[in-house]
Amino acid sequence: MLRGLAILLLYQGIGEAITHFSGIPIPGPVIGMVLLFLTLTLSGYTMPQWLGHTGHFMIRWLPLMFVPACVGIFFLPNTHADEWPAIVSVIVLSTLITIATTAVVMKWLLRPEAEHLS
């Protein structure tokens, strides 16, 4: 698991360096994820089991990563107190859009499978 974490952190660091030196407005971890995906895809290898175990372990504990951000919202300065309706509206709207988009994509992806079963 330590080897998988080291690889993930290496790719995240590479992504951060690319973001820092190029000025691309994309988060470094996203660039690192894309680079890891391209490395695994273009090399022709399947994902190593040790890397999969590390990824599954991290996904299992993913909700804990949101705790600091959620706690930080409660300590917004009073200058942002009048922005609560906008913040809540954006959260509700983005959640509904995400759910609708996921439903449409799942319907589109599962349609060929359902046609084969008929």
KAPE-V789646 format. One line per field, one symbol per residue. phi: phi as a letter, one per 40 degrees, with the letter a starting at -180 (. if undefined). psi: psi as a letter, one per 30 degrees, with the letter a starting at -180 (. if undefined). burial: 1 if it has 24 or more other ideal C-beta (glycine too) atoms within 12 Angstrom, else 0. A space follows every 10 residues. Layout:
phi->???
psi->???
burial->???
This chain:
phi->.ccccccccc cccccccccc ccgccbddcc ccccccdccc cccgcccccc cccccccccc bddcccdccc ccccbccccc cccddccccc cccccccccc cccccccccc cccccccc
psi->eeeeeeeeee eeeeeeeeee ffgkhkkeee eeeeeeeeee efffllkkee eeeeeeeeee geffffeeee efefgklffg efgeeeeeee eeeeeeeeee eeeeeeeeef eeeeeff.
burial->0000001100 1101100000 0000000110 1100110000 0000000000 1001100000 0000000000 0000000000 0000000000 0000000000 0000000000 00000000
